[in-house]
Amino acid sequence: MISKMEHVAIIVKDLEQSIQFYSEIFGFRVRLRGSKPDREMAFLFLESQSDIEIELIQEMNVTIENSENGIVNHLAFTVEDIETTINYLKEKNIKFTSDEVKSTLEGGRMILFWGPNRELLQLVERL
């Protein structure tokens, strides 16, 4: 069903500053950068573990209140067949945030759903 952990998404106030921090301090490299009408995003990876990424998200129309509890947005998992996985999770009474599977920046497909503590989780089917 789930083949690997995909990425962890973090909401940031300043995308440029965050890219610089993760790159210069920890050695991450930008793999992909893009935008949608309401947000800018960047996916970063480490050479030594390139199959797990950090997704940095800067919302364009939202003021973020930082919290000592953190600002992780979601945890994503790679799946081979998103439709099969959705059907399996629905049989387990998992609640999705939407009935619509959406496209990713790279043309794959994704959908969001809730974990048992209302943590936001994501399935990603890559092309």
C-alpha positions as CSV (number, residue, x, y, z in Angstrom):
1,M,0.0,0.0,0.0
2,I,2.4,2.8,1.2
3,S,5.8,2.4,-0.3
4,K,7.7,5.1,1.6
5,M,7.5,8.3,3.5
6,E,7.4,11.0,0.9
7,H,8.0,14.4,2.6
8,V,7.2,16.6,5.6
9,A,5.7,20.0,4.8
10,I,6.5,23.1,6.9
11,I,4.7,26.4,6.7
12,V,7.2,29.2,6.5
13,K,7.0,33.0,6.6
14,D,9.8,33.7,4.1
15,L,10.6,31.0,1.5
16,E,13.9,32.5,0.5
17,Q,15.1,32.8,4.1
18,S,14.0,29.2,4.8
19,I,15.7,27.8,1.7
20,Q,18.9,29.6,2.6
21,F,18.7,28.2,6.2
22,Y,18.2,24.6,5.2
23,S,20.8,24.8,2.4
24,E,23.5,26.7,4.2
25,I,23.1,25.2,7.7
26,F,22.2,21.6,7.0
27,G,23.3,21.1,3.4
28,F,19.9,20.6,1.7
29,R,19.5,21.2,-2.0
30,V,16.5,22.5,-3.9
31,R,15.0,19.8,-6.2
32,L,11.9,21.6,-7.3
33,R,10.4,25.1,-6.8
34,G,7.0,26.2,-8.0
35,S,3.9,28.2,-7.2
36,K,0.2,28.1,-7.3
37,P,-2.1,31.1,-7.0
38,D,-2.1,31.0,-3.2
39,R,1.3,29.7,-2.3
40,E,4.9,29.2,-3.2
41,M,6.7,25.9,-2.6
42,A,10.1,24.4,-2.6
43,F,11.1,20.7,-2.2
44,L,14.6,20.2,-0.6
45,F,16.6,17.0,-0.2
46,L,19.9,15.7,1.2
47,E,22.3,14.0,-1.1
48,S,22.6,11.1,1.4
49,Q,18.9,10.5,1.6
50,S,17.4,11.9,-1.6
51,D,14.1,10.0,-1.4
52,I,12.7,11.9,1.6
53,E,12.2,15.6,1.3
54,I,11.2,18.7,3.2
55,E,8.5,20.8,1.5
56,L,8.6,24.5,2.4
57,I,5.3,26.3,1.9
58,Q,4.8,30.1,1.9
59,E,1.1,31.0,1.9
60,M,0.6,34.2,0.0
61,N,-2.5,35.5,1.7
62,V,-2.2,34.2,5.3
63,T,-0.4,35.6,8.3
64,I,1.3,32.8,10.1
65,E,1.4,32.8,13.9
66,N,4.5,30.9,15.1
67,S,4.0,28.5,18.0
68,E,6.4,26.8,20.3
69,N,4.5,23.6,19.2
70,G,5.8,24.0,15.7
71,I,4.3,24.6,12.3
72,V,4.5,21.3,10.4
73,N,1.7,21.3,7.9
74,H,1.4,17.6,6.8
75,L,3.2,14.3,6.5
76,A,3.1,12.7,3.0
77,F,3.4,9.1,1.9
78,T,4.2,7.7,-1.6
79,V,1.7,5.2,-3.0
80,E,1.8,3.1,-6.2
81,D,-2.0,3.4,-6.9
82,I,-3.8,6.3,-5.3
83,E,-7.3,5.1,-6.2
84,T,-6.7,1.6,-4.6
85,T,-5.3,3.2,-1.5
86,I,-8.2,5.7,-1.2
87,N,-10.7,2.9,-1.4
88,Y,-8.8,0.9,1.2
89,L,-8.7,3.9,3.6
90,K,-12.4,4.6,3.0
91,E,-13.2,1.1,4.0
92,K,-11.4,1.8,7.3
93,N,-13.6,5.0,7.8
94,I,-10.8,7.4,7.1
95,K,-12.1,10.9,6.4
96,F,-10.6,12.8,3.5
97,T,-10.5,16.6,3.3
98,S,-12.0,16.5,-0.2
99,D,-13.4,13.9,-2.6
100,E,-11.2,15.3,-5.3
101,V,-7.7,13.9,-6.2
102,K,-5.5,16.9,-7.1
103,S,-2.5,17.3,-9.3
104,T,1.0,17.9,-7.9
105,L,3.6,20.4,-9.2
106,E,5.2,17.5,-11.2
107,G,2.0,16.2,-12.7
108,G,1.4,13.4,-10.2
109,R,-1.7,13.0,-8.0
110,M,-2.4,13.7,-4.4
111,I,-5.1,13.8,-1.7
112,L,-5.2,14.9,1.9
113,F,-6.9,13.1,4.8
114,W,-7.0,13.1,8.6
115,G,-5.1,10.9,11.1
116,P,-6.7,9.9,14.4
117,N,-5.6,13.1,16.1
118,R,-6.6,15.4,13.2
119,E,-3.1,15.4,11.9
120,L,-3.1,16.2,8.2
121,L,-1.7,13.4,6.1
122,Q,-1.2,13.1,2.3
123,L,-1.0,10.4,-0.3
124,V,1.2,11.1,-3.3
125,E,1.2,9.1,-6.5
126,R,4.2,10.0,-8.6
127,L,4.4,9.7,-12.4
